[in-house]
Amino acid sequence: MEWLDIVDEYGNPTGEKVERSVAHSKGILHRTAHVWLLRRRSGVEILLQKRSQIKDSHPGCYDISSAGHIPAGVDFIPSALRELEEELGVQAKAEDLLYCGQRKIHYENYFHGKYFIDNQISNVYVLWLDREEEQFTLQKEEVEAVRWMDFAECVKAVAENTIENCIVMEELEMINSLIS
């Protein structure tokens, strides 16, 4: 069972906690950390994660390089670093993460025949890392594959919905303001 802190509108824990499946069935506000990996080649490239087909939401879609729920009692950065290591086999330090901003997410849909309500506060980070796709160690329960994509092409593909994705343009805009 995975326990999450219930948080206020700014992402501060209220002192109460909730089981993850309950948070998603009732739409209870909780926290996540999002980390986008970037590298410079002929231009800036962004690493996209293809979600596992067994994920409880957005199976098989391209998504954030690494992201995850923050367990009760843990803060944003330690959770972001843990997710990087678990999902991609990437070891990083807190000072390697560049803060892009915070966003509130509210999303409702059906996945695997169940109603799913995502109501979260997410801190968004960037990590610069020049590594080939085959050098990542993928957590197969979470990540089916990874793919580097030219940043401008990614923005266009998300805007025009030409790749199956669950990427939010707001986060790409946050990253663009950091790299511009």
N, C-alpha and C positions, 0 to 999 in steps of 0.2 A: 504494500500500500504506500502510495506517495502522498505525503502531506505538504501543503502549501500554506504560506502565510496569507491571510486575508489582508488586503491593503486599502488605504484610502485613495483618493483621486490623484495623489502625488506619488504613489508607490510606497508609502510608509506603512509598515506593518501595524495592524490595530491591536495585536496581542491575541487575536483569535486565529485558528488554523482550520483548514478544510481539506478533505481528501480530494485528489485531483479529479477523479471521475465526477464527484459531486459538484466541484467548481464548474465543470463543463456542462453538467446537466441542468444546473440552476443559474448559470451565468454570474458566478461570484468573482469579484475583482481580485486578481492575483498578479504575480510578476513573472516576467521572462527576460532573458538576456539574448540579444541578437549580435552575432559577430560576422562581418563581411570580410573575406580575404581578398586582398588586391595585390597585383604585381604590375611592374612596368616592363613592357616589351616594346613593340613599335608604338604602342599607346598603353593606356591603363586597361588591364584585364581584371575581371571579377570572377570569383569562383562560385559556381552554382552547385547546390546539392540537389540531387534527385532523391526525393523521399521514398522510403520503402513502401511497397504495396500494402503492407500490413499496418501502416500508421493509422491512428484513430481519426486523423483529419488530413485531407489533401493527399491521399496516397498517390505515388507516382508522379507528383508535380515537382517542377524545379522550384527551389526555395533558397532561403538565406544560407550562406556557407555553413554556418553552425548556429544553432539556437536551442534553447531549452527552458523548461520551467525552473524556477528557483525554489529549491526545497525550503521548508519552514526553518527559520533560524539562520539562513545563509543569505549573503548579500549578492548584489549584481555581479561584481567582478570575479569573486571566487567561483561563482556558478558559471560564468562565461568561460573561464579558463578550464574548468572541469569538463564542460560540454565540448570544447575544442579537442581536448585529449581523448575523450570517450568516442566522439563521432568521427574524428578525422585523424587521430593519432598525433596531433600537434601540441607540443609543449611550448607555452609562452609564459611571459611574466606580466604582471599587472601593468607595468610601465610600457609594455609593448602595445597595449590597447589604446586606440585613439577614440575618445568619446565624441559621438556625432549628435546625440540628443536623445530625448525621451518622447515616446508616443503612446497614446492610448488606443487600444484596439478593441472594437466590438464587432463580432461577426457571428452569424447564425447560419447553419446549414445542416443537411443530413449526410452522414457518412456511415457506411456499413449498416444501413437501416436504422441508425440511431440519431436522434436530434442532438446537435452539438452547438453549444454557445461558448464562444471564446470572448472573454471579457478580461483584458489584461493591460498592465502597464509594462512597457518594454524599454529598456535602455539599449541603444544601438551603438555599436563600436565597429571600428575598422582595424584590421591587422594586416600590415604589409608583409607578405611572405612569398618568395619566389621559389616555388616547388612544383615539380611536374605532377600531373594527375595520378600517375601510378605510384608516386612516393607517399601518398596518403594511405593510412591504415583505416579503412572504413568499418564502422559498426553496422554490420549487415541488417540488424533489426531496425535500424533507424535510416540508414543511407544506402540506396541502391547503387549510386554512382556519383561522381563529381565531374565538372566540366568547366574549364576556363572559357570565358567569352569576352570579347572586346566590350568595354563598358558602354560605349555609345550604341553598339549593336544590341546589347542587353536592354538598355532603356527603350530602344525602338521596338524590340520584340515584346516587351511587357506592355508598352503602350498600345501596340497593335494586336496583342494577344496571339502572336504567331508561334509561341512555344507554350506547352502546357505548364502553367506556373501558378503559384500562390504568392507571388511577390507583390508588395505594395509600392506603388510609385513614390510615395512620400519618403520611404527609406532610401531609394535611389537618389532622390533629390537631396537628402541629407548628405549622402556620400559625395555627390557632385559638388556641393558647396564646400566640402572639405578638400577635394582634389583640384578644384578650379583655381 
